[in-house]
Amino acid sequence: MTATQSYRRSQGKAGSERAEHLAGLIMALARRDGMKAGDRLIEQRLADALDLSRAPIRLGLKALEAAGLARGEPHRGFVLAKNPTSGAAQPALAAVRRGEQVYASIAGDVLASRLSADVTEAELMRRYDLSRAELQRLLDRIAAEGWIARLPGYGWRFAETVSSPAAQAQAMAFRVVIEPAAMAQPSYALSHEVIARLRERQQRVLGGEFEKMTIGEIYQSGCEFHEEIIRGAGNPFFLEALKRVNSIRRLFAYRSFADREGMRRHVREHLRLLDLLEARHYAEAAELMTRHLQRPLVEGLS
């Protein structure tokens, strides 16, 4: 095999892995949203939810179609062909779960100081048994979250501040300021459609789905809930600030999720908050949000 052929083969494999990964992300989102076979997979909605452009979403949808999990329909675009909770969907979800498991391992090793501050890609590939494409996706994600940066010339360096207990306390203190303040804005409003969607998702979690969720899915569910709430202020600076804090907090979210009853209490508070927002009792909702964020929690869930 020539060098050119070898390169093309490696690029083709990386492209296939990326398509499978994107398909898994879409299927995981469909599962989180309680979608069923026959529901539309709307490109722009998926792109917004996954913070991607529409081009990679199309790539993932085509991979789902090739796997028999989605199909194209005239005038409807792509629709789900199988339920995201079905056995047929599990292979697509497996790659996402593996990525979450490795991410959790890296986060745990950083927090426990089992990794040196400076690391190489070769070292990480060996330690976590990753392909170069898998590692690159993880490094891109971690770099975007702000707890690793590429070194000039060679290697990567983990940030010291984001792994400190002080950083976690500061992140929570910041949220106690901005999230209630968002609901106190004169223009604050959350549509009935958004409230209904958030309530349905929280009720599914409380109704038993919680036991089937990965740590990453639990954390993401909490982040999405709070980000949708703060979006009601209509001020992008509130939303971007919370997203930034949530990205940094994610590192701590993988330490411990042992207190399942504490998590259920937390979800019940989410539902109470939605009741207040639906009734437009914004001052009372802001007070509840303050208590909600100040209450001792299982790390990473709120």
C-alpha positions as CSV (number, residue, x, y, z in Angstrom):
1,M,0.0,0.0,0.0
2,T,1.4,3.4,-1.0
3,A,1.6,6.3,1.5
4,T,-1.2,8.1,-0.4
5,Q,-3.4,5.0,-0.1
6,S,-2.7,4.7,3.6
7,Y,-3.5,8.3,4.2
8,R,-6.8,8.1,2.3
9,R,-7.7,5.0,4.2
10,S,-7.0,6.6,7.6
11,Q,-9.0,9.7,6.5
12,G,-11.9,7.5,5.5
13,K,-11.8,5.7,8.8
14,A,-11.7,9.0,10.7
15,G,-14.7,10.3,8.7
16,S,-16.6,7.1,9.4
17,E,-15.9,7.4,13.1
18,R,-17.0,11.0,13.1
19,A,-20.3,10.2,11.4
20,E,-21.0,7.4,13.9
21,H,-20.2,9.7,16.8
22,L,-22.5,12.4,15.4
23,A,-25.2,9.7,14.9
24,G,-24.8,8.7,18.5
25,L,-25.1,12.3,19.7
26,I,-28.4,12.8,17.8
27,M,-29.8,9.5,19.1
28,A,-28.8,10.4,22.7
29,L,-30.5,13.8,22.3
30,A,-33.6,12.1,20.9
31,R,-33.6,9.7,23.9
32,R,-33.2,12.6,26.3
33,D,-36.1,14.5,24.7
34,G,-38.4,11.4,24.8
35,M,-38.8,11.2,21.0
36,K,-40.5,8.2,19.4
37,A,-40.3,6.4,16.1
38,G,-42.0,8.7,13.5
39,D,-40.9,12.0,15.1
40,R,-39.2,14.5,12.9
41,L,-35.4,15.1,13.3
42,I,-35.3,18.8,12.5
43,E,-31.8,19.8,11.4
44,Q,-31.8,23.3,12.9
45,R,-33.2,22.2,16.2
46,L,-30.6,19.5,16.5
47,A,-27.9,21.9,15.5
48,D,-29.0,24.4,18.2
49,A,-29.2,21.7,20.9
50,L,-25.8,20.2,20.1
51,D,-24.1,23.5,19.3
52,L,-23.1,22.4,15.8
53,S,-23.6,23.7,12.3
54,R,-26.1,21.9,10.1
55,A,-23.4,20.2,8.0
56,P,-22.3,17.8,10.7
57,I,-25.9,17.2,11.7
58,R,-26.6,16.1,8.1
59,L,-23.6,13.7,8.3
60,G,-25.0,12.2,11.5
61,L,-28.5,11.9,10.1
62,K,-27.1,10.0,7.0
63,A,-25.2,7.7,9.3
64,L,-28.5,7.0,11.2
65,E,-30.2,6.4,8.0
66,A,-27.5,3.9,6.9
67,A,-28.0,2.1,10.3
68,G,-31.7,1.9,9.8
69,L,-32.4,4.3,12.7
70,A,-33.8,7.2,10.6
71,R,-35.4,7.6,7.2
72,G,-36.0,10.4,4.8
73,E,-39.6,11.3,4.0
74,P,-40.9,13.6,1.3
75,H,-41.6,17.1,2.7
76,R,-40.7,16.0,6.2
77,G,-36.9,15.5,6.1
78,F,-35.5,12.9,8.4
79,V,-37.7,11.1,10.9
80,L,-36.8,8.5,13.5
81,A,-37.3,4.9,12.3
82,K,-36.7,3.3,15.7
83,N,-37.3,4.4,19.3
84,P,-34.1,5.7,20.9
85,T,-34.8,3.4,23.8
86,S,-35.0,0.3,21.6
87,G,-32.3,-2.4,21.3
88,A,-31.6,-1.3,17.7
89,A,-30.5,2.1,19.0
90,Q,-28.0,0.8,21.5
91,P,-25.0,0.4,19.1
92,A,-25.3,4.1,18.1
93,L,-25.5,5.2,21.7
94,A,-22.5,2.9,22.7
95,A,-19.9,5.3,21.2
96,V,-21.4,8.3,23.1
97,R,-21.3,6.3,26.3
98,R,-17.7,5.2,25.7
99,G,-16.8,8.8,25.1
100,E,-18.5,9.8,28.4
101,Q,-16.7,7.0,30.3
102,V,-13.3,8.1,29.0
103,Y,-14.1,11.7,29.7
104,A,-15.1,10.8,33.3
105,S,-11.8,8.8,33.6
106,I,-9.7,11.8,32.5
107,A,-11.7,14.2,34.8
108,G,-11.2,11.8,37.7
109,D,-7.5,11.4,37.0
110,V,-7.0,15.2,36.8
111,L,-8.9,15.8,40.0
112,A,-6.9,13.1,41.8
113,S,-3.6,14.4,40.4
114,R,-3.0,11.0,38.7
115,L,-2.1,12.9,35.5
116,S,0.8,15.3,35.2
117,A,0.0,18.9,34.2
118,D,1.7,18.4,30.9
119,V,0.7,15.5,28.7
120,T,1.2,14.3,25.1
121,E,-1.4,12.8,22.8
122,A,0.6,9.6,22.5
123,E,0.5,9.2,26.3
124,L,-3.2,9.8,26.5
125,M,-3.9,7.4,23.6
126,R,-2.0,4.6,25.4
127,R,-3.5,5.3,28.8
128,Y,-7.1,5.4,27.7
129,D,-6.9,3.0,24.7
130,L,-8.1,5.6,22.2
131,S,-7.8,6.1,18.5
132,R,-6.3,9.4,17.4
133,A,-9.8,10.5,16.1
134,E,-11.4,9.6,19.5
135,L,-8.7,11.5,21.4
136,Q,-9.0,14.5,19.2
137,R,-12.8,14.8,19.8
138,L,-12.2,14.6,23.6
139,L,-9.3,17.1,23.5
140,D,-11.5,19.5,21.4
141,R,-14.3,19.2,23.9
142,I,-12.1,19.6,27.0
143,A,-10.3,22.6,25.4
144,A,-13.6,24.2,24.7
145,E,-14.6,23.7,28.3
146,G,-11.5,25.5,29.4
147,W,-9.5,22.9,31.4
148,I,-6.8,22.0,28.9
149,A,-4.8,24.0,26.4
150,R,-2.4,23.1,23.7
151,L,1.2,23.9,24.5
152,P,3.3,25.9,21.9
153,G,4.9,23.3,19.7
154,Y,4.1,20.0,21.4
155,G,1.7,18.5,24.0
156,W,-1.1,19.8,26.2
157,R,-1.4,21.4,29.7
158,F,-4.2,21.0,32.1
159,A,-5.4,24.2,33.9
160,E,-4.7,24.2,37.6
161,T,-7.5,26.5,38.7
162,V,-10.5,24.5,37.4
163,S,-9.6,21.5,39.5
164,S,-9.5,23.4,42.8
165,P,-12.3,23.3,45.4
166,A,-12.2,27.1,45.4
167,A,-13.1,27.2,41.7
168,Q,-16.2,25.0,42.3
169,A,-17.3,27.3,45.2
170,Q,-16.7,30.4,43.1
171,A,-18.7,28.9,40.2
172,M,-21.7,28.3,42.5
173,A,-21.5,31.7,44.0
174,F,-21.5,33.2,40.6
175,R,-24.6,31.2,39.6
176,V,-26.4,32.4,42.8
177,V,-26.0,35.9,41.5
178,I,-26.8,35.6,37.8
179,E,-29.7,33.0,37.7
180,P,-32.1,34.7,40.0
181,A,-31.1,38.1,38.5
182,A,-32.1,36.8,35.1
183,M,-35.7,36.0,36.3
184,A,-35.9,39.5,37.8
185,Q,-35.4,41.2,34.5
186,P,-38.4,43.3,33.4
187,S,-38.5,41.5,30.0
188,Y,-38.3,38.0,31.5
189,A,-40.6,35.5,29.8
190,L,-40.7,31.8,29.2
191,S,-43.1,30.4,26.7
192,H,-45.7,27.7,27.6
193,E,-44.1,25.5,25.0
194,V,-40.7,25.6,26.6
195,I,-42.2,25.1,30.1
196,A,-44.2,22.1,28.9
197,R,-41.1,20.6,27.3
198,L,-39.0,21.1,30.4
199,R,-41.7,19.7,32.7
200,E,-42.2,16.6,30.5
201,R,-38.4,15.9,30.6
202,Q,-38.1,16.4,34.3
203,Q,-41.2,14.2,34.9
204,R,-39.6,11.5,32.8
205,V,-36.4,11.7,34.8
206,L,-38.3,11.5,38.1
207,G,-40.5,8.7,36.8
208,G,-37.7,6.2,36.4
209,E,-35.5,7.3,33.5
210,F,-33.0,8.7,36.0
211,E,-31.8,5.1,36.9
212,K,-30.9,4.5,33.2
213,M,-29.0,7.7,32.6
214,T,-25.3,8.0,32.5
215,I,-23.5,10.6,34.6
216,G,-23.0,12.7,31.6
217,E,-26.7,12.6,30.7
218,I,-27.7,13.5,34.2
219,Y,-25.3,16.5,34.2
220,Q,-26.3,17.6,30.8
221,S,-30.0,17.4,31.7
222,G,-29.4,19.7,34.6
223,C,-27.4,22.1,32.5
224,E,-30.0,22.3,29.8
225,F,-32.7,22.9,32.3
226,H,-31.0,25.9,33.9
227,E,-29.8,27.3,30.5
228,E,-33.4,27.2,29.2
229,I,-34.6,29.0,32.3
230,I,-31.9,31.8,32.0
231,R,-32.6,32.1,28.3
232,G,-36.0,33.6,29.2
233,A,-34.2,36.9,30.2
234,G,-33.7,37.5,26.5
235,N,-30.1,38.6,27.3
236,P,-27.4,36.5,25.6
237,F,-24.8,37.6,28.1
238,F,-26.6,35.8,30.9
239,L,-26.8,32.6,28.8
240,E,-23.2,32.7,27.6
241,A,-22.0,33.3,31.2
242,L,-23.9,30.3,32.5
243,K,-22.7,28.0,29.7
244,R,-19.2,29.0,30.4
245,V,-19.6,28.2,34.1
246,N,-21.4,24.9,33.3
247,S,-18.5,23.9,31.1
248,I,-16.0,24.3,33.9
249,R,-18.3,22.7,36.5
250,R,-18.6,19.6,34.3
251,L,-15.1,18.5,35.5
252,F,-16.5,18.3,39.1
253,A,-19.7,16.5,38.1
254,Y,-18.0,13.2,37.7
255,R,-16.7,12.9,41.3
256,S,-19.7,11.5,43.0
257,F,-23.4,10.9,42.2
258,A,-24.1,8.6,45.1
259,D,-26.9,10.5,46.7
260,R,-29.8,9.5,44.4
261,E,-32.5,10.8,46.7
262,G,-30.8,14.2,46.8
263,M,-31.0,14.2,43.0
264,R,-34.7,13.3,43.0
265,R,-35.3,16.2,45.5
266,H,-33.4,18.4,43.1
267,V,-35.6,17.5,40.2
268,R,-38.8,18.0,42.3
269,E,-37.5,21.6,42.9
270,H,-37.1,22.0,39.1
271,L,-40.8,21.1,38.7
272,R,-41.8,23.6,41.5
273,L,-39.8,26.3,39.7
274,L,-41.6,25.6,36.5
275,D,-45.0,25.9,38.2
276,L,-44.0,29.4,39.5
277,L,-42.7,30.5,36.1
278,E,-45.9,29.3,34.4
279,A,-47.9,31.4,36.8
280,R,-45.5,34.3,36.2
281,H,-44.6,34.5,39.8
282,Y,-41.1,35.6,38.9
283,A,-40.1,37.1,42.2
284,E,-41.0,34.0,44.0
285,A,-39.3,31.9,41.3
286,A,-36.1,33.9,41.8
287,E,-36.2,33.3,45.5
288,L,-36.7,29.6,45.0
289,M,-33.8,29.6,42.5
290,T,-31.5,31.2,45.1
291,R,-32.4,28.6,47.7
292,H,-32.1,25.8,45.1
293,L,-28.5,26.9,44.2
294,Q,-27.4,27.5,47.8
295,R,-28.8,24.2,49.2
296,P,-26.0,21.6,49.7
297,L,-26.2,19.4,46.6
298,V,-24.6,16.4,45.0
299,E,-21.7,17.9,43.2
300,G,-22.4,18.8,39.6
301,L,-26.2,18.2,39.3
302,S,-27.7,21.7,39.8
